Amino acid sequence: MPRETFDEQLKELEQDLLNLGQMVDGAIERSVQALADRDIELSRLVIKGDEAVNQAQRDIEERCLVLIATQQPAASDLRVIFAVANIATELERMGDHAKGIGQIGVMMGPREPLKPLIDIPRMADKARWLLDKELEAFVSRDIELARSLGGEDDEVDRLYDQVFRELLIFMMDDPRTITRATYLLWVAHNLERIADRVINIGERVVFLVTGKVEEHNV
């Protein structure tokens, strides 16, 4: 295969990855919006949409394997392929977390949340911002940007701790709130995990450029 054709295939693979990122970003946004609006049908759409995310990830993984098997890529190209495959896996798992929030939305039904949804949307917004910036770092191969984002999920962690403490007080004061509090704890936990997986993308960006593995989420 001519080098030009191989480069085109790599670019198409990266574009497919960005498309997957957009799918996951939309799933996160809709899952939290459905929760805030108590929109059960929108929650169900998030759940149903997870299969498209899964299929997109499988397609990317298959194309990565085909390129490795048929093109014998050089080391730098191989790092691109591995990075795309790993980032796609992280995105698929973020989609699972969004689906989990959708499932909680269905379980909660039309009932008002135990506490106003203030910190949870903030967690979602921060995680989505991080995802956008990490994918930007991937496209531009900007390892300094990727490294600078390494501690940005601390805000999500702080919000999670705050939600946890507040809900724990609810449960201690009135055990009848335990089920409703647990729903929101699950939502916050899913968002905290999403942010952690976003930071993993930055580590892959650094590996892609330098060939070295760095821990950004420590």
N, C-alpha and C positions, 0 to 999 in steps of 0.2 A: 504494500500500500504506500503511495506517495506520502511524504511528510505533510504536505498541505492537507491531504484528506484526513490524516490522523489528527492533525491540529484541529480541524473542523469538528471531528467527532468529540474531542476533548471539550471544545467550547460548547457543543450541544449538551454534553453531559453536565457541565457546570450550569448551563441554563436550566436544565431539568431540575437540578438541585435547588436553584433559586426559586423555581416554581413550587417545589415541594415546601420550601421555607414559607412562601406566601400562603399556601394551603394551611400550614400549621399555625401561622400567625392569625389567620382568619378564624381557625377553630378555637384558639385561646380567647380571642375577642368575643366570639359568639357565645362560648360556654359561660363566661362571666356575665355577659349582658343578659343571657337567658335567666341566670340566677337572680340578677337584680330586678328583672321585670317579671319574675315568676312565670316565665313563658315556657311551658312544658313542651310545646311543639318545637320550639327552637332548640331546646335541650335534646330532643329526639333527633333533630336534624344533625346536631353535632355528633351524636352517637353514630348515626347512619353514615355520616361523612368520613368516619375514621377508616372505613374500608378503602376509600379512594386514596387516603394517605398511605395506608399499608401497601396498596398496589403500586403506587408511585415509587415507594422505597424499594420494593422488590424489583421493579423494572430497572431502577438505577443500579442496584446491586448486580443484576444479571448482565447489564451492559458493561459494567466494570470487569466482571469475570471474562466476558468475551474479549474485551480489549487486551487483557493480560494474556489470555490463552492464544490469541491470534496475532498479536503485534509485537510481542517481546519488547515492551517499552523500556527505555533507558531509565536509570535510577530516578532522575528528576521527574520524568513522566509517571513513573510508578508511584511516586509520592503523591502526585496529583490524584491519581486513580484511587489510592488508598484513602486519601483525605476525603474525597467525594463520598466513598462508600461509608466511611465512619461517620461523617457529618449527616448523611442520609439516615443512618441508624439512630443517631441522636434525635433527629427531627421526628422520626417515626415514634420514638418513645415519648417525645413531647406531645405528639398527637394522642398517644394513649392517655396521658395525664389530662389533656383537654376533654377527651371522651369520659374520663372518670368524673370530671366536674359536671359534664352533661348528665351522667347517670345520677349524680347527687341531686341535680336540679329536678329530675323526674321523681326521685324519692321524696324530695321536699314538697313537691306539688305546688299548689297555689298558696300554701301557708307563708306568712311573712317570716323572714329570717329572725332568729333569736335576737340579733343585734343589727343595727344599721350597717349596710355594706359600704364601709368607707376604706378600711385598710386593704381589704381583699381586691377591690378594683385597682388600688395603687400598686399592689404586688403584681397584678396582671400587666398594668401599663409599663412598669419597670422591666419586667421580664420581656415584654414585646420590644421595648426600646433596645434592650441588650441584644436580642436576637437580630434586630435590624443592623446594629453596629457590628456584630460579629460576622454577619454575612457580608457586610461592606468590607471588613478586613480581609475576608477570604477572597473576594473578587479582586481587590487591589493588592493582595499579598502584603498587607500592611501589618507587619508583626509588632510594631510599636503600638498601633491601635489595639491589636489583640491583647498585648500585655497590659496596656493601660486599663482594660476592662476587667482584669482579673479580680479586682476587689469590689467591683460595682454591684455584685449580687449581695454584698453585705446589707444593703438597704432592704432587700427582700427578706433576708434573714431577720433583721430587726423587726420588720413588720410582722413576720410570722410569730416571733417571740411575743410581740404585743398582743396579737390575736389570741395566741395560746393562753397567756396570762388572764386576759379578760374573760375568755370562755371558761377557764378553770374556776374563776370566781363565781360565774353564773352557776356552774354545776355544784360547787360547794354550798352555795346559798340555797339552792333549790334543786334537789336531785331529779325532779320532774323535767328539768331542762336538758338532761344528759344527752338524749337522742338528738335534739335539735342542735345542741352545741357540737356534738360529734360530727354532724354533717358539715358544719362550717370549718371544723378542724381538718377534715379530709380535703376540703377545697383548698385551704391555705397550704396544706402539705403538698398537694399536687402542684401548686404554683411555685412553692419553694424548690421542688424537684425540677421543674421546668427551668428555673433560673440556673440551677447547678449544671444542667445539661447544656445550656447555652454557653456557659463558661468553658465547657469541654471543647466546644467548637474553636474557641480561641487557641487552645492547646494544639489542635490539629492544624491551625493556620501556621503556627510557629514551626511545627514539625514539617509541614509542606515546604516552607522556605529554607529552613536550616538543617533539616534532617535530625534535629534533636528534640527530645521529649521534655516539656516543662510542665510543672504543676502550677496552675493558676488559681485553683480553688483550695487554698490551704488556710 
